[in-house]
Structures are given as C-alpha cells and as structure tokens.
Amino acid sequence: YNASEADLPNIDGSIPRVSAPYDVDGSRTTDAEKKYGISTLPSRVAASPVNQMWIQGTPPILINEAAPPKSRVLDALACTIRTSLDEAKSRQIKEQPQSSRGKIISRKRKFLSDADAEDKSVTEWAVNHHPDDLSCSSLLPEASNLLKKDEEESTPALPSIFGGHRLLVSALDVILNLDGEAEDFQMQKIFNILEGMIERPILLSQGGPTYHIFNNCAIFLAHIINKFHAGGLNDVFATAQFEVALNFYNGSRIVLEKHRSKLPHRLRCHEIPRPHLNASSGELVIDMSNTSLCNSRNCQACIAVGISPKEAAKRVSTNNDSNNWQKSDSEKEFDCNDHALLSILRRIISQEEMM
C-alpha cells in the first residue's frame, strides 16, 4: 500500500481494536519516553490509535533499552522502511493517470509547503523532530551496532542463525546509499549480500520486505554490469570484474525468479531480466526497458533509471492489468481475502466429508 493508510482495508470488523490498558501503580516513565513523548509498554503501543495497522512514529521497541537487541534491530529496520517510503511519496513527481475522457482518476497529494504537508505521516513528523536519532542514516548504524553487541554477548551458534538480520542491514545500506560510497565498494557489498541469499534462499521467505530488498540489490548489480559494458572492457581487471558480476547476477536471478514464481501477482517484485551475452558495444547487456515494475515506490526508484515517472506509472498499470488477465480460474479463486479463503476451505472440507 506504499505507506498510504487511506488505501488500507477496514479490518475493525474482523480484528477489534485493542482497548487502552489501565495505569499500573508504580510504573516509571523512562528518559526515552520523556524525550519522544510516547510509551514503550507493549500494551500501550498496541492500543495507540496510530498503531492499529502498523507501528508508526518513533519506533517504541528500538528506544526501549530493556527490549531484546534483535527486536530493537527489527524495529529500527521497520522504521527505516517506513521513512524511505514516506520520502519516496514526498519526492514523487505527480503525473496523474487519466481516463479516456481526460479526467484525472487519482488523488493529488496536497502540499502546504516543502516542510508542511497536509497528509504527512506520524513517522514523518517524528523523523523531522528527531532527525539525529530517527533518520535512515542514524537508524542503520544503530541497528548494526545492536547486532554486533548481541553477537558478542551470544553463544557462538547464534550469529549464523540470525545472519539474515545482518544481510538486511547491509542490503538497505546499499539501496539507500546513505554514505555515497564508491561504486566498487558498493559492488562488493552487493556480492556479499547476494552470496548470502544464494547460500540460504530460505531468507527470502522471512517476514517483511526481505525479498524485495534482495531483488533490488540484483537490479543494482544489473545497472553496474551495464555500466561496465558501456565503458568498454579494455583491460584484464575490468573483464574479470564484469565476469564475476555477471556470475553473481545469473546465480541470484535463478533464486529470485524461482521464489517470485511462487508468489501471488500483487506481492511480486520486478522480474529479473535475462542477460544478453552477445550484446554489442552500443547495446545493454541487461535490458530492463520491458521489465514489469513492482507496485512499491521504493522498488520503482531502484529500477526506473532514466524512465520518467509517467512511463513508470504506465508500466505498473499495464503490468497489473496483464497479471489479472493471465490469472487462471484457480488463481483468481485463491487471490482473495481471509474470509473468502475460509469459505473456500469450508467448502473443500465439506466435500471431503461427503465423499
């Protein structure tokens, strides 16, 4: 839903809102709670009106020093994702799609000024008021430090079990490129991320946007491969780098496309295009001009290099239409909400009992 709460379905009828807890005698407000003006008690976090769909604003688990380190890391990464989506929404150039009669069919975002937006999210307000603590450039190093501290205090067997956390931090760092690192250094980080994913494909199935993050790392590598080829492979070192990058791309493409084929259409990220090994000097080794785009704004920003926002929106719309057209009857039947799925399961069970 691209961090748009207005687009979310109403689930109050299925999952009742959490009622506010009673005040506990003797409870003490921590310094972090005073600083950010929120409560870190899980019951109050769950009952907060702004957290009914997802946790918004200041990450309450991250600022709670009594929480487990890995939980604080995940809260920091979740806040980073929310912030990057808010930033993408703010900077997106609005090329409104039109109907055949020329009528604009989607709502424009109304801005009062660059600093004040009418529909600014709770997370945006929190980041703007505490940029030194809650910006992406602060949250990722904080998550990395928490992981390092936890690994030092844990038994030797634990770090390998939770290796996906470290890969997520590195992958987000690559995508956001907060430090403006050199391309060679970025490429080596992408190699490490994709190698970890190839060795453990199960990481693609862990919660959150993990699959999309790794998928976009492969897209970044595709852009690097195209730059290598466009610059000419004039020396042995450049040729070796190009071949290594292409090998990593091909290996990750197999893993990502296999995972993508198992997902419902609306959850799929970009298709990873097949490289053209016989491309001439004026052609792209990896042509992404006809690649179907993901619905996520962040993912679109990763792949749509040199593509106008209007063209990107058109391709997303076309991809969604073609996905719906290509669905088989069985896919359409199961591509529905939880209530409909339960009804289908009841029907299947009743048929089995009759037989």
QUITALIN-V727996 format. One record per residue. N is the residue number from 1. RES is the residue in one small letter. SS is DSSP state (A for helix, B for strand, O for the rest). D_CENTER is the distance of its C-alpha to the mean C-alpha in Angstrom with 2 decimals. Layout:
n->{N,N}
res->{RES,RES}
ss->{SS,SS}
d_center->{D_CENTER,D_CENTER}
This chain:
n->{1,2,3,4,5,6,7,8,9,10,11,12,13,14,15,16,17,18,19,20,21,22,23,24,25,26,27,28,29,30,31,32,33,34,35,36,37,38,39,40,41,42,43,44,45,46,47,48,49,50,51,52,53,54,55,56,57,58,59,60,61,62,63,64,65,66,67,68,69,70,71,72,73,74,75,76,77,78,79,80,81,82,83,84,85,86,87,88,89,90,91,92,93,94,95,96,97,98,99,100,101,102,103,104,105,106,107,108,109,110,111,112,113,114,115,116,117,118,119,120,121,122,123,124,125,126,127,128,129,130,131,132,133,134,135,136,137,138,139,140,141,142,143,144,145,146,147,148,149,150,151,152,153,154,155,156,157,158,159,160,161,162,163,164,165,166,167,168,169,170,171,172,173,174,175,176,177,178,179,180,181,182,183,184,185,186,187,188,189,190,191,192,193,194,195,196,197,198,199,200,201,202,203,204,205,206,207,208,209,210,211,212,213,214,215,216,217,218,219,220,221,222,223,224,225,226,227,228,229,230,231,232,233,234,235,236,237,238,239,240,241,242,243,244,245,246,247,248,249,250,251,252,253,254,255,256,257,258,259,260,261,262,263,264,265,266,267,268,269,270,271,272,273,274,275,276,277,278,279,280,281,282,283,284,285,286,287,288,289,290,291,292,293,294,295,296,297,298,299,300,301,302,303,304,305,306,307,308,309,310,311,312,313,314,315,316,317,318,319,320,321,322,323,324,325,326,327,328,329,330,331,332,333,334,335,336,337,338,339,340,341,342,343,344,345,346,347,348,349,350,351,352,353,354,355}
res->{y,n,a,s,e,a,d,l,p,n,i,d,g,s,i,p,r,v,s,a,p,y,d,v,d,g,s,r,t,t,d,a,e,k,k,y,g,i,s,t,l,p,s,r,v,a,a,s,p,v,n,q,m,w,i,q,g,t,p,p,i,l,i,n,e,a,a,p,p,k,s,r,v,l,d,a,l,a,c,t,i,r,t,s,l,d,e,a,k,s,r,q,i,k,e,q,p,q,s,s,r,g,k,i,i,s,r,k,r,k,f,l,s,d,a,d,a,e,d,k,s,v,t,e,w,a,v,n,h,h,p,d,d,l,s,c,s,s,l,l,p,e,a,s,n,l,l,k,k,d,e,e,e,s,t,p,a,l,p,s,i,f,g,g,h,r,l,l,v,s,a,l,d,v,i,l,n,l,d,g,e,a,e,d,f,q,m,q,k,i,f,n,i,l,e,g,m,i,e,r,p,i,l,l,s,q,g,g,p,t,y,h,i,f,n,n,c,a,i,f,l,a,h,i,i,n,k,f,h,a,g,g,l,n,d,v,f,a,t,a,q,f,e,v,a,l,n,f,y,n,g,s,r,i,v,l,e,k,h,r,s,k,l,p,h,r,l,r,c,h,e,i,p,r,p,h,l,n,a,s,s,g,e,l,v,i,d,m,s,n,t,s,l,c,n,s,r,n,c,q,a,c,i,a,v,g,i,s,p,k,e,a,a,k,r,v,s,t,n,n,d,s,n,n,w,q,k,s,d,s,e,k,e,f,d,c,n,d,h,a,l,l,s,i,l,r,r,i,i,s,q,e,e,m,m}
ss->{O,O,O,O,A,A,A,O,O,O,O,O,O,O,O,O,O,O,O,O,O,O,O,O,O,O,O,O,O,O,A,A,A,A,A,A,O,O,O,O,O,A,A,A,A,A,A,O,A,A,A,O,O,O,O,O,O,O,O,O,O,O,O,O,O,O,O,O,A,A,A,A,A,A,A,A,A,A,A,A,A,A,A,A,A,A,A,A,A,A,A,O,O,O,O,O,O,B,O,O,O,O,O,B,O,O,O,O,O,O,B,O,O,O,O,O,B,O,O,O,O,A,A,A,A,A,A,A,A,O,A,A,A,A,O,A,A,A,A,A,A,A,A,A,A,A,A,A,A,A,A,A,A,O,O,O,O,A,A,A,A,O,A,A,A,A,A,A,A,A,A,A,A,A,A,A,O,O,O,O,O,O,A,A,A,A,A,A,A,A,A,A,A,A,A,A,A,A,A,O,A,A,A,A,A,O,O,O,O,A,A,A,A,A,A,A,A,A,A,A,A,A,A,A,A,A,A,A,A,A,A,O,O,O,O,A,A,A,A,A,A,A,A,A,A,A,A,A,A,A,A,A,A,A,A,A,A,A,A,A,O,O,O,O,A,A,A,O,O,O,O,O,O,O,O,O,O,O,O,O,O,O,O,O,O,O,O,O,O,O,O,O,O,O,O,O,A,A,A,A,A,A,A,O,O,O,O,O,A,A,A,A,A,A,A,A,A,A,A,A,A,A,A,A,A,A,O,O,A,A,A,A,A,A,O,O,O,A,A,A,A,A,A,A,A,A,A,A,A,A,A,A,A,A,O}
d_center->{11.30,9.55,10.76,14.21,16.31,19.17,17.56,17.06,19.89,22.67,22.74,25.54,28.02,26.24,24.93,27.26,26.14,26.88,30.13,30.69,32.29,35.74,36.34,37.27,40.44,40.20,36.46,35.81,33.29,31.56,31.36,27.58,28.03,30.73,28.73,25.67,27.69,25.78,26.68,24.93,26.85,24.61,26.91,26.64,22.85,22.76,25.54,24.22,24.03,20.80,19.01,20.05,16.70,14.38,15.47,15.77,17.69,18.75,17.06,20.22,19.66,18.96,22.18,24.15,25.89,27.30,23.99,23.19,21.47,18.66,17.97,18.01,15.56,12.96,13.80,13.42,9.88,9.07,11.12,9.54,6.16,8.83,10.97,9.04,8.52,12.19,13.23,12.00,13.88,16.81,17.32,16.85,20.32,21.42,23.04,23.89,24.41,28.00,30.07,33.22,35.24,33.20,31.90,28.49,26.53,23.45,23.64,23.56,22.00,25.07,25.33,28.23,27.58,24.95,25.01,25.48,23.49,24.69,21.35,19.77,17.58,18.81,16.08,17.20,20.74,20.18,18.58,21.41,24.00,22.82,21.23,22.73,21.06,17.76,16.49,13.64,16.58,18.14,15.48,14.42,18.15,18.86,16.44,18.02,21.45,20.98,20.05,23.04,25.30,24.37,24.98,28.31,29.40,28.36,30.44,29.97,28.43,25.40,23.32,22.99,21.86,18.92,18.15,14.55,14.01,15.53,13.55,10.19,12.03,13.43,10.44,8.81,12.44,12.82,10.11,11.36,14.86,16.25,19.58,20.24,21.12,23.35,22.13,24.04,22.43,18.89,19.98,21.32,18.14,16.34,19.33,19.01,15.35,16.14,19.44,18.01,15.83,18.99,21.12,19.04,17.23,17.05,14.05,11.99,13.24,12.32,10.63,7.17,4.02,6.55,7.85,5.41,5.46,9.12,9.73,9.15,11.42,13.90,13.81,14.60,17.36,18.65,19.21,21.03,23.14,24.16,25.20,27.24,28.99,29.66,31.18,33.53,33.87,37.09,37.30,36.80,34.00,31.87,32.64,31.69,28.31,27.67,28.68,26.57,23.44,24.34,24.93,21.53,19.95,22.19,21.56,17.77,18.18,20.36,18.04,14.91,17.16,18.90,15.86,14.77,18.34,18.18,15.42,16.40,16.09,13.85,11.09,11.57,9.65,12.22,15.46,16.47,19.93,23.04,24.70,28.19,30.30,33.33,31.80,34.40,34.10,33.15,30.49,26.86,26.33,22.93,23.16,19.96,21.99,22.00,18.55,16.95,13.91,10.70,10.87,7.73,9.37,7.07,7.42,10.98,11.68,11.13,13.56,15.86,18.07,21.45,20.57,21.48,19.25,21.92,21.71,17.91,18.35,21.27,19.55,16.73,19.65,21.72,19.13,18.75,22.55,23.15,20.81,22.78,25.99,25.45,24.76,27.73,29.54,28.23,24.56,25.30,27.04,24.21,21.43,22.31,21.92,23.04,26.55,27.17,26.02,28.43,31.15,30.65,30.88,34.01,35.54,34.93,36.41,39.39,40.08,40.05,42.46,44.78,44.96}
